[in-house]
């Protein structure tokens, strides 16, 4: 299991448009092989930033998702609202516990 943490900086006033495209993306991602979970965080000190924490069975599953038409469409929609290149960090999940 892997987790990818992505930091995104949005153009001021474009937050709603980005979040709408992100919601569309997640609705489709949930159906993808290997998808486990996603968390979207907004830093309290930076309302124009977003941190996406996605968990997948494997990096191969994540990469396959990125080749789909649905992903490419939302990438285009989201790119128009971003103010800087995204930053990503990869992690192997050593322990995952969830309260259900």
Secondary structure by P-SEA (a helix, b strand, c coil): cbbbbbbbbbcccaaaaaaaaaaaaaaaaaacccccbbbbbbccccccbbbbbbbcccaaaaaaaaacaaaaaaaaaaaaaccbbbbbbbbcccbbbbcc
